[in-house]
Structure formats: structure tokens, C-alpha cells
Amino acid sequence: MADDVGEYVGAIDQGTSSSRFNVYSIATGQIVASHQVELRQEFPQEGWVEMDAVAIAESVVICMDKCVEDMKSKGLDVGKLKRIGVTNQRETTVAWEISSGKPLFKAIVWLDTRTKGIVDRLIEGNSGKDKDCLRPKCGLPISTYFSALKIRWLMENVKGVGAAIERNDCLVGTIDSWLVYKLTGVHATDVTNASRTMLMNYETLHWDDSLCEFFAIPKQILPEIKSSSELFGKVNNGSLAGAVISGVLGDQHAALVGHGCLEKGQAKNTYGTGCFLLYNTGETAVVSNNGLLTTLAYKMGPSTPPVYALEGSLAIAGALIRWLRDNLGIIAEARDVEALASKVSDTGDVYFVPAFSGLFAPYWQPDARGVIVGLTQFTNKSHIARASLEAVCLQTRELLDAMAKDSGIALDKLYVDGGMTANNLLMCMQADTLGIDVCRSKEAELTIRGAAIAAVGLQRATGLYSQVRESDTFSPTSTQSQRDAKYVKWKAAVRRSMGWCGDQP
């Protein structure tokens, strides 16, 4: 990339619940402008989760425009904002028409489970009937989670998609490639997002012919794969026309970079809609034997070697708190869960397994469904709230245990970020559940800062990192026997959630 990075860098964070744009001073790392727009998800059928792809793109433009207005009102030179980074909800998939630039269907969100029938068909159809048969090439199990299944569903069920492919008028991609296309006209993605599709070979970093053939997806509709830090394209209209998109990272990879977990053996956990634990394995791709995912951590330039990670993915974390608010109505705002859960000293032996979309890592059980066990006449809404927080903590322990088995190294501290980390009770419970220190960044949203770092490059990111060095530390107060007793009960609750959607619940 060109040496002129300017004085400011912009970053887009397009997530499941909102879009955000931040502008940072490259020298100091301070945020000089920020704007966020909330977005809604749609649930047209059980297990279906959709978003309006047009609304997603428009929300990003609104955020950019508002930040430009803010910069001008402060007397800041918008012309010195020359680079933009993008981070995004991963796996969420869009198909659009080249001729019109319009989506051919709603964006199918990462936690959508409509593709279960396709998953079952593909597993039954391979010789070993093995959901892990593609792991040696893509690092992932055959699951409703990943983009290839969503693309296949679109091809089979949306007439407009099939017809557009036949006339060479269709492109598909994850949210990063949709945004890059709308802003620049370039159809491209980065290695981290491509590694979540099941179509990229994690060793060659190219779309794999055999994987595309397995899913019957034509390669010509897929975006070009680039590194996480290079020129993607120039913004071709709007308030930031002329700035270049020069960094793209999937949201969890951006958080890893934002934390500065750049050394082998470092890990972070992001608590958002879901919960995602990434463990840096260096330049070696580690294939998990314990239900974790082999994924790209980042690739900071076309000529730099890729860095890999092991990932544990939980579908439901912050989404569980929203469920308490929107479906049960026991809290008015998400932040109220801390006060409600604090009214009791424990869960009253209640366990909540939030398998609303099945179980992700380390089980990969799409037939699981949510269960609450241990209810008595003594149980009240405070116990349910506390059990909801504890569910996030106990699932995280399962991920750490799997990572310790795969890597042979147990973590002695965990770096955390995401909106839920503002909950002090959750952080205390997490430390007690794990038995290690939990280190919280002063800045809860490190995902978007990671995108800014990718946009300027690691060699110029000293100022951007200067704002994230300090953290609060939560240390455990529980004993090993207390932790283990609770974990045994949790495992029993998880077993009770499995097989609910099968033939014999």
C-alpha cells in the first residue's frame, strides 16, 4: 500500500445488532468521531434469522456521513482521513445482482439454522457419514453456521439466484464483501472471512476446487481473496469519496488484533451476540480433536505469512440477555440483568443451556434446544438472570478446556472485550468459573479498533495500540472443588438439551 496514511483512519464495524463508524487519530489512537445505528433482525420462521442487506449498507453510509459532519464541526480536516478498515459479522451471506446492484434475497444471518436439511443430506452423502470430512482442507465441520450452506440454500430455494447465476449476473459474499462492493465496486474479501465459508483451503488461501465441487457452488460468483491489510478499493461516492478501504477482518479476528494478541499462545474472548474465543497458534494451523475450529487469525499484507488460530464459537451470549428482555420481559434494558442477578448470591442450583440455535463448539449439535433445569418453587427471576450469566461463563470454560487439550497449554489469563464485559458481575463469575484472571480492556469495543489497525498496518499502529494497554483484572475467589462441582452439573444439563429436534426427543 502507499505510504501516505494521513492523519486519521476510519473503521466500519458492521455487526448483528448495529453498524458503527469510528474515526481515530493515528498518532494518539484516540477516537475523534463515532456514530452508531441499531439494526433489527427478522425471524420469519423458527430457526430463520434474516437481515435487510440494503438497510445494512445504508446504515454504514449514515454512520460515515455523521462522523464526517462531526469532524467538520470540530474543525478537523476530513481530507486527512485517507484509509478505512472494515470488520463485520462473519458467515452472514448475501447474494446480489450485478446489473442492478440489488440483493436477490435477505441476508441470511450466521446463527440461522434453515440449512439443517442440507447439512444432513451432505453428511449422509459422504462415504464416512462424517460431519468432519472437510476439516483437513477447510478446518470446519459441516454445519448450518457456515456460508457455503447458506449459498447452497439460496441456489436451491431462491429462483432469482439460480437465474442470475445462469446469466452470469450474480455475486455472493459475506457482509465484508457486500460492503466493499457497495462502497468501491470491487468484489473482494479477506482471508479471515473466506476461512469461514468452508470453500477456502486454509493452506493455499484460495478457493478450493474440491470444496466448491462438494457444495456445487461455482467459483465465479465468489469474491477475490485478499490479505487482511492491503488495498481493496477506493470509495467511489459519498462524504468519504477518494478514501481507500485498506483493511478487512472478520469481527473476531479484528478483536484478536485489537487486543494485541499477536504472539502464539495468546487468546481473547469477545462477548457479543454470541461468544467467541480465539487462540493464536502462530504460523501453524492446528487441527482440533476437541470440537474447535481451525481458522485464519489474520494475514497482515500480501507478502506476509498467514497467522492461524483455534476458535471456539458460542451462538448465544448477549442474545440470551436480549431474550430475557424481549421474550420474558423480566428486564427493561439489557444492562438491568446485572442488578437483577445480584439480588441472589447463587443460581439456586438452576442451570440454563441456551441452545436456541443448537449447540456450537465444542459439540456441534444442531438438534439441541434450550433447557432450564433445577427449577423449584424457590426459583425466581433473579435466579434465572444469574443462571443466564453463568451459562455464558460455563460455556467459555468448555472452550478453554478444549483449547488446553488441543494446544497442550492451559491459559493463565484471558483477555476479554465486547459489550457484555461492562457487566462486573459477569466478569467476576467468569473468573470464578475458569479459575484464572480475566483481563478486561478499558475500551469494551476492540473489534472496530482492530479494523483500524489493519487499515494502517501493524508497523504504523503504535498510536492505535496506546489506548488499549490498560485493563481491569478480575481474579477468582472460588476453590477448585467448587468450580468442578458446578461444571459437573453443567455438563449434565447440556446432555439434557441434546437430541430435542431429532426423531426421538
DAPEKA-V932829 format. One record per residue. N is the residue number from 1. RES is the residue in one letter. PHI is phi in whole degrees, 0 to 359 (NA if undefined). Layout:
# DAPEKA-V932829
n->N res->RES phi->PHI
n->N res->RES phi->PHI
This chain:
# DAPEKA-V932829
n->1 res->M phi->NA
n->2 res->A phi->295
n->3 res->D phi->287
n->4 res->D phi->283
n->5 res->V phi->263
n->6 res->G phi->81
n->7 res->E phi->259
n->8 res->Y phi->234
n->9 res->V phi->228
n->10 res->G phi->259
n->11 res->A phi->215
n->12 res->I phi->261
n->13 res->D phi->236
n->14 res->Q phi->257
n->15 res->G phi->246
n->16 res->T phi->290
n->17 res->S phi->252
n->18 res->S phi->197
n->19 res->S phi->243
n->20 res->R phi->219
n->21 res->F phi->230
n->22 res->N phi->242
n->23 res->V phi->242
n->24 res->Y phi->246
n->25 res->S phi->284
n->26 res->I phi->294
n->27 res->A phi->287
n->28 res->T phi->255
n->29 res->G phi->79
n->30 res->Q phi->282
n->31 res->I phi->282
n->32 res->V phi->257
n->33 res->A phi->201
n->34 res->S phi->204
n->35 res->H phi->211
n->36 res->Q phi->227
n->37 res->V phi->234
n->38 res->E phi->284
n->39 res->L phi->233
n->40 res->R phi->248
n->41 res->Q phi->261
n->42 res->E phi->243
n->43 res->F phi->233
n->44 res->P phi->292
n->45 res->Q phi->215
n->46 res->E phi->301
n->47 res->G phi->87
n->48 res->W phi->267
n->49 res->V phi->225
n->50 res->E phi->232
n->51 res->M phi->222
n->52 res->D phi->278
n->53 res->A phi->296
n->54 res->V phi->294
n->55 res->A phi->297
n->56 res->I phi->299
n->57 res->A phi->296
n->58 res->E phi->295
n->59 res->S phi->296
n->60 res->V phi->295
n->61 res->V phi->297
n->62 res->I phi->302
n->63 res->C phi->298
n->64 res->M phi->298
n->65 res->D phi->297
n->66 res->K phi->296
n->67 res->C phi->292
n->68 res->V phi->297
n->69 res->E phi->301
n->70 res->D phi->296
n->71 res->M phi->299
n->72 res->K phi->296
n->73 res->S phi->293
n->74 res->K phi->266
n->75 res->G phi->78
n->76 res->L phi->270
n->77 res->D phi->277
n->78 res->V phi->297
n->79 res->G phi->298
n->80 res->K phi->271
n->81 res->L phi->265
n->82 res->K phi->251
n->83 res->R phi->229
n->84 res->I phi->225
n->85 res->G phi->253
n->86 res->V phi->233
n->87 res->T phi->228
n->88 res->N phi->204
n->89 res->Q phi->300
n->90 res->R phi->270
n->91 res->E phi->68
n->92 res->T phi->303
n->93 res->T phi->236
n->94 res->V phi->233
n->95 res->A phi->242
n->96 res->W phi->219
n->97 res->E phi->270
n->98 res->I phi->294
n->99 res->S phi->295
n->100 res->S phi->255
n->101 res->G phi->75
n->102 res->K phi->258
n->103 res->P phi->296
n->104 res->L phi->267
n->105 res->F phi->195
n->106 res->K phi->296
n->107 res->A phi->291
n->108 res->I phi->271
n->109 res->V phi->281
n->110 res->W phi->306
n->111 res->L phi->269
n->112 res->D phi->293
n->113 res->T phi->243
n->114 res->R phi->297
n->115 res->T phi->272
n->116 res->K phi->303
n->117 res->G phi->298
n->118 res->I phi->293
n->119 res->V phi->302
n->120 res->D phi->300
n->121 res->R phi->296
n->122 res->L phi->290
n->123 res->I phi->292
n->124 res->E phi->296
n->125 res->G phi->278
n->126 res->N phi->270
n->127 res->S phi->303
n->128 res->G phi->265
n->129 res->K phi->48
n->130 res->D phi->244
n->131 res->K phi->292
n->132 res->D phi->259
n->133 res->C phi->294
n->134 res->L phi->261
n->135 res->R phi->305
n->136 res->P phi->301
n->137 res->K phi->256
n->138 res->C phi->246
n->139 res->G phi->81
n->140 res->L phi->232
n->141 res->P phi->279
n->142 res->I phi->289
n->143 res->S phi->210
n->144 res->T phi->300
n->145 res->Y phi->297
n->146 res->F phi->263
n->147 res->S phi->293
n->148 res->A phi->302
n->149 res->L phi->293
n->150 res->K phi->290
n->151 res->I phi->297
n->152 res->R phi->300
n->153 res->W phi->298
n->154 res->L phi->301
n->155 res->M phi->294
n->156 res->E phi->273
n->157 res->N phi->239
n->158 res->V phi->245
n->159 res->K phi->302
n->160 res->G phi->297
n->161 res->V phi->290
n->162 res->G phi->300
n->163 res->A phi->294
n->164 res->A phi->294
n->165 res->I phi->296
n->166 res->E phi->299
n->167 res->R phi->262
n->168 res->N phi->57
n->169 res->D phi->233
n->170 res->C phi->229
n->171 res->L phi->233
n->172 res->V phi->229
n->173 res->G phi->180
n->174 res->T phi->278
n->175 res->I phi->299
n->176 res->D phi->300
n->177 res->S phi->289
n->178 res->W phi->298
n->179 res->L phi->291
n->180 res->V phi->300
n->181 res->Y phi->295
n->182 res->K phi->293
n->183 res->L phi->273
n->184 res->T phi->235
n->185 res->G phi->83
n->186 res->V phi->263
n->187 res->H phi->261
n->188 res->A phi->211
n->189 res->T phi->220
n->190 res->D phi->249
n->191 res->V phi->296
n->192 res->T phi->291
n->193 res->N phi->291
n->194 res->A phi->296
n->195 res->S phi->288
n->196 res->R phi->257
n->197 res->T phi->265
n->198 res->M phi->78
n->199 res->L phi->249
n->200 res->M phi->262
n->201 res->N phi->284
n->202 res->Y phi->287
n->203 res->E phi->266
n->204 res->T phi->277
n->205 res->L phi->63
n->206 res->H phi->236
n->207 res->W phi->300
n->208 res->D phi->265
n->209 res->D phi->302
n->210 res->S phi->290
n->211 res->L phi->291
n->212 res->C phi->297
n->213 res->E phi->292
n->214 res->F phi->301
n->215 res->F phi->267
n->216 res->A phi->56
n->217 res->I phi->246
n->218 res->P phi->289
n->219 res->K phi->296
n->220 res->Q phi->293
n->221 res->I phi->270
n->222 res->L phi->269
n->223 res->P phi->284
n->224 res->E phi->292
n->225 res->I phi->268
n->226 res->K phi->241
n->227 res->S phi->287
n->228 res->S phi->278
n->229 res->S phi->219
n->230 res->E phi->193
n->231 res->L phi->289
n->232 res->F phi->263
n->233 res->G phi->172
n->234 res->K phi->261
n->235 res->V phi->299
n->236 res->N phi->259
n->237 res->N phi->197
n->238 res->G phi->91
n->239 res->S phi->292
n->240 res->L phi->242
n->241 res->A phi->303
n->242 res->G phi->101
n->243 res->A phi->292
n->244 res->V phi->248
n->245 res->I phi->277
n->246 res->S phi->232
n->247 res->G phi->202
n->248 res->V phi->219
n->249 res->L phi->215
n->250 res->G phi->301
n->251 res->D phi->302
n->252 res->Q phi->289
n->253 res->H phi->288
n->254 res->A phi->296
n->255 res->A phi->294
n->256 res->L phi->300
n->257 res->V phi->293
n->258 res->G phi->300
n->259 res->H phi->289
n->260 res->G phi->79
n->261 res->C phi->278
n->262 res->L phi->258
n->263 res->E phi->253
n->264 res->K phi->304
n->265 res->G phi->97
n->266 res->Q phi->269
n->267 res->A phi->216
n->268 res->K phi->221
n->269 res->N phi->233
n->270 res->T phi->252
n->271 res->Y phi->254
n->272 res->G phi->234
n->273 res->T phi->304
n->274 res->G phi->250
n->275 res->C phi->227
n->276 res->F phi->223
n->277 res->L phi->254
n->278 res->L phi->243
n->279 res->Y phi->238
n->280 res->N phi->291
n->281 res->T phi->254
n->282 res->G phi->75
n->283 res->E phi->275
n->284 res->T phi->248
n->285 res->A phi->278
n->286 res->V phi->259
n->287 res->V phi->272
n->288 res->S phi->283
n->289 res->N phi->253
n->290 res->N phi->227
n->291 res->G phi->86
n->292 res->L phi->269
n->293 res->L phi->253
n->294 res->T phi->270
n->295 res->T phi->217
n->296 res->L phi->284
n->297 res->A phi->276
n->298 res->Y phi->183
n->299 res->K phi->218
n->300 res->M phi->271
n->301 res->G phi->133
n->302 res->P phi->300
n->303 res->S phi->257
n->304 res->T phi->268
n->305 res->P phi->289
n->306 res->P phi->288
n->307 res->V phi->247
n->308 res->Y phi->251
n->309 res->A phi->211
n->310 res->L phi->263
n->311 res->E phi->231
n->312 res->G phi->248
n->313 res->S phi->242
n->314 res->L phi->245
n->315 res->A phi->289
n->316 res->I phi->235
n->317 res->A phi->223
n->318 res->G phi->300
n->319 res->A phi->298
n->320 res->L phi->292
n->321 res->I phi->292
n->322 res->R phi->296
n->323 res->W phi->295
n->324 res->L phi->300
n->325 res->R phi->284
n->326 res->D phi->275
n->327 res->N phi->263
n->328 res->L phi->267
n->329 res->G phi->70
n->330 res->I phi->271
n->331 res->I phi->224
n->332 res->A phi->273
n->333 res->E phi->229
n->334 res->A phi->303
n->335 res->R phi->294
n->336 res->D phi->289
n->337 res->V phi->296
n->338 res->E phi->295
n->339 res->A phi->295
n->340 res->L phi->295
n->341 res->A phi->293
n->342 res->S phi->284
n->343 res->K phi->286
n->344 res->V phi->235
n->345 res->S phi->273
n->346 res->D phi->204
n->347 res->T phi->275
n->348 res->G phi->66
n->349 res->D phi->66
n->350 res->V phi->265
n->351 res->Y phi->233
n->352 res->F phi->239
n->353 res->V phi->260
n->354 res->P phi->273
n->355 res->A phi->274
n->356 res->F phi->296
n->357 res->S phi->242
n->358 res->G phi->80
n->359 res->L phi->254
n->360 res->F phi->274
n->361 res->A phi->298
n->362 res->P phi->268
n->363 res->Y phi->268
n->364 res->W phi->54
n->365 res->Q phi->245
n->366 res->P phi->291
n->367 res->D phi->272
n->368 res->A phi->283
n->369 res->R phi->219
n->370 res->G phi->296
n->371 res->V phi->222
n->372 res->I phi->241
n->373 res->V phi->238
n->374 res->G phi->92
n->375 res->L phi->290
n->376 res->T phi->224
n->377 res->Q phi->294
n->378 res->F phi->284
n->379 res->T phi->294
n->380 res->N phi->228
n->381 res->K phi->296
n->382 res->S phi->293
n->383 res->H phi->295
n->384 res->I phi->296
n->385 res->A phi->296
n->386 res->R phi->292
n->387 res->A phi->295
n->388 res->S phi->294
n->389 res->L phi->295
n->390 res->E phi->295
n->391 res->A phi->300
n->392 res->V phi->299
n->393 res->C phi->292
n->394 res->L phi->291
n->395 res->Q phi->296
n->396 res->T phi->296
n->397 res->R phi->298
n->398 res->E phi->302
n->399 res->L phi->293
n->400 res->L phi->295
n->401 res->D phi->298
n->402 res->A phi->295
n->403 res->M phi->294
n->404 res->A phi->296
n->405 res->K phi->291
n->406 res->D phi->288
n->407 res->S phi->265
n->408 res->G phi->77
n->409 res->I phi->230
n->410 res->A phi->271
n->411 res->L phi->292
n->412 res->D phi->256
n->413 res->K phi->201
n->414 res->L phi->232
n->415 res->Y phi->274
n->416 res->V phi->229
n->417 res->D phi->206
n->418 res->G phi->105
n->419 res->G phi->302
n->420 res->M phi->291
n->421 res->T phi->289
n->422 res->A phi->292
n->423 res->N phi->278
n->424 res->N phi->296
n->425 res->L phi->298
n->426 res->L phi->301
n->427 res->M phi->294
n->428 res->C phi->296
n->429 res->M phi->296
n->430 res->Q phi->295
n->431 res->A phi->298
n->432 res->D phi->293
n->433 res->T phi->288
n->434 res->L phi->270
n->435 res->G phi->78
n->436 res->I phi->224
n->437 res->D phi->291
n->438 res->V phi->248
n->439 res->C phi->254
n->440 res->R phi->260
n->441 res->S phi->291
n->442 res->K phi->298
n->443 res->E phi->257
n->444 res->A phi->293
n->445 res->E phi->258
n->446 res->L phi->270
n->447 res->T phi->301
n->448 res->I phi->291
n->449 res->R phi->293
n->450 res->G phi->299
n->451 res->A phi->294
n->452 res->A phi->296
n->453 res->I phi->297
n->454 res->A phi->297
n->455 res->A phi->293
n->456 res->V phi->266
n->457 res->G phi->95
n->458 res->L phi->301
n->459 res->Q phi->291
n->460 res->R phi->248
n->461 res->A phi->261
n->462 res->T phi->304
n->463 res->G phi->295
n->464 res->L phi->294
n->465 res->Y phi->282
n->466 res->S phi->296
n->467 res->Q phi->270
n->468 res->V phi->239
n->469 res->R phi->284
n->470 res->E phi->280
n->471 res->S phi->209
n->472 res->D phi->275
n->473 res->T phi->240
n->474 res->F phi->252
n->475 res->S phi->255
n->476 res->P phi->289
n->477 res->T phi->242
n->478 res->S phi->276
n->479 res->T phi->265
n->480 res->Q phi->299
n->481 res->S phi->295
n->482 res->Q phi->296
n->483 res->R phi->297
n->484 res->D phi->292
n->485 res->A phi->297
n->486 res->K phi->293
n->487 res->Y phi->293
n->488 res->V phi->297
n->489 res->K phi->296
n->490 res->W phi->301
n->491 res->K phi->300
n->492 res->A phi->295
n->493 res->A phi->295
n->494 res->V phi->299
n->495 res->R phi->300
n->496 res->R phi->289
n->497 res->S phi->276
n->498 res->M phi->277
n->499 res->G phi->77
n->500 res->W phi->295
n->501 res->C phi->264
n->502 res->G phi->278
n->503 res->D phi->288
n->504 res->Q phi->231
n->505 res->P phi->292
